[in-house]
Structures are given as C-alpha cells and as structure tokens.
C-alpha cells in the first residue's frame, strides 16, 4: 500500500466540493461532473506519486480538471455541437428557472469557452492565470471570454442586457 | 430588471447541486494504485509487443509500399471514396493497422506503434452503458518514433454502414472555423459532391500543454462518413504516461495531412 502524504489526503477530502462545482458548470450534469472530478483526483494522486514535485496541488488539480474536461470533449464521439442559431429564450420565472436557464446557456458554449468563463468568473482567475492553466495565449483567453459572454447574453435573452463596458466588466463580467 | 454578474449567474446555476457527503479519499487512492499496477504490467507487455511489432513491420511494410497506397501528397480528391464493405469484419483479411499507417506516411518517418485505445467517457445518465466500443479497425492513436523523439497521428472515423455500426461523431462540420481562434489557421472547403473539409493548425500549447503544434484535417462525406486525423508534433496530453520528447513540427504538413486523410483506405 502506498503511503501518501497527509497534505495530499487533506486535499482530496477537502477540495473535492470546490472542484465539483466547477466541473458541474462545465459539464452541466452532476454525474458527469463527479466522473470528471474523480478522474482528475486520480491523476493528481498519480502525479504526486511520480517523480515530479507538485508545489501547488490546488492549481495543478484545477489545470488537470479543465484539461481533462476539454480533452474528453475533443473526442469526436463526445463532441458537443454548439447551436448555430439560438432559440428565443423565455424569461425565467424564479431562481430555479434562472439556474436552469444559465446551465442551458453555458452548454451552448464551446467547451473551451465554457472553461474560460468558469475559470475567469467563477474561480476568479486572472487572464494571465487562465491562459497558463489552459496553455493558451492571453489573447485567446480574452477573445474566448468575449465570445462566451456574447453567447451567454444571447442565450439568456431579455434577462440580461448588454455587457457593461469598462474595468468593472473586466474584473467581474457584469451583465445587466 | 435585476442586474447579475456572471459570477452570480453561475451561483444560480449551482443552486440545487447536492454535494456528495461520502469521503472518496480512500477510493481515489486505491484506484490510483490499481492504475499504477496496471501501467507497470502494460509496460512489461509493451516491451515484448514492441519487438513483435518491429518484426511484423519488417515483413508487412514492403507489401503496403507496393500496394495501391501513394506516399506523395496530392491535391484534394473530388470524389468520395467507396462505401464501407457491408460484410462482418470477421470476413475481412487480417491487416496490421500500424503497417497501413506506415505505408501512407512519408518515407523515413520513423517507427510506427499503435497504442491502446482509451475507453469512451461514461454514457450520460439514463442511457445504456456501452460495453463494446465499435470503431474502425484503423482508427486509433499511432506513435511515430524517430531518433528518440515521438510524434503522433490520431485517426477517428465514422461510417454509418460499417458493421458493427460505429458511434456517431457529429456529421455537419460547417461553421467550425467560426469557433476557433484566429491563431488556429482554420480553413473550410466545400468540395464538389458535398464533401466538406476542415483544416486547422493549432499552435503549441493549444491542444494540450505539451502537445506541440497540432494540425487536424476533418473530411465529411454526404453519405454520413466522417474522418478526422490529428497530426501532433508532441504526445503530451494523449495519455497519462509520457512518450518522450516530441518533434519540432507535426509529422505531416497540411498538404500531406489532407492527402493522408482523404485516402480511401480508411473506409475499406
């Protein structure tokens, strides 16, 4: 039996919930999110047992999570098909409807765009940190963010207005 | 009207998500141990299989090179290749996929090794679990090893007439270039006969952190057949294990990759 260090054990038991929330936003399905998180945690354990030292377990796990998610969607038989034209969105009547509407809207984004929005706005990562996590340029993160927000706004219809320009948008992605 | 930040909207999307109460720490550690043991046994088996593959290539390569395959890159073909045979795969003559791929790559590309397919991701809840993973006999991931460096080609194909029927992979690929960053150099072509071709070249770091430059050509035929080939300079992100340093460029340039992908051999 492998003797894993206490820091790793503590990470596994305490960070699963946070990873699961991000995974749920990306997958749009609780079961798929649990599978994604489990795969991610196994990869983290394997990496920590390998020769490479992991200085920041949380950042490593986050990177593994998004890359595993995007890689799984790259397989053609799992490829999602973003909608070319969005149907008219009905205004949600309550919070539960709003939550559902947001989940559906997120699923209309390409997987990488979804990952970018989750990292930027849910996990509050900077453009630079998001670019490093995804292994893409900062310009790509910015363009994917802009496209993702446009799709979100279109999908949520009258519920949200135009994206507010300026520093506030850059920091918090405010939609009206 | 209520103002929401994107974060607030995402928080709304999370409402109702029940976080599992059980601690899976021991389960994750045990699964990791299981996978480590499996990797070690596979590594031992692969050493023996590698020797057998090299011996097999030495016998089969001349046959492929003298066959109908063409090593030279050519212009896009304007007609669809013949449809798949409708006979059960068991009646087909045995063929070594790696030797077929080797015969289509430029001479001197290196040693070709087909690695084991990954299982598909779990089926969505409520749908039957897939225990058999039907796929084309030539589809898969092939390593190209030369001078201690490893590149790869990943071949995925779908033929609705194949038996057993393969899993659908989408079909309509029009408009894909609108979703890709400008840096991917995406080109969409509509060839006569309803054949659609998408070509992309992703810069290093876009496909995966350490995959290097990746070129992809996808061809969609009007009868539903679909073939996509990734030519990867490196192998980072393909599997959990490392296959060593990659090449400086993909093993095929775009013209070569297009000719490779359009070869009718994938649907025979």
Interface residues (C-beta under 8 A of the other chain):
Chain A: X1 X2 X4 X9 X12 X13 X16 X17 X20 X21 X24 X25 X29 X30 X31 X32 X34 X35 X38 X41 X42 X43 X45 X46 X49 X63 X67 X71 X72 X74 X75 X76 X77 X78 X79 X81 X82 X84 X95 X96 X98 X99 X100 X102 X103 X106 X110 X117 X118 X121 X122 X124 X135 X136 X137 X139 X140 X143 X144 X149 X152 X156 X158 X159 X160 X161 X172 X173 X174 X175 X176
Chain B: X1 X3 X4 X5 X6 X7 X9 X10 X12 X13 X14 X15 X16 X17 X18 X19 X20 X23 X24 X25 X28 X29 X31 X32 X33 X35 X36 X120 X121 X122 X124 X125 X156 X158 X167 X168 X169 X170 X175 X179 X181 X182 X183 X203 X205 X206 X207 X208 X209 X226 X228 X237 X240
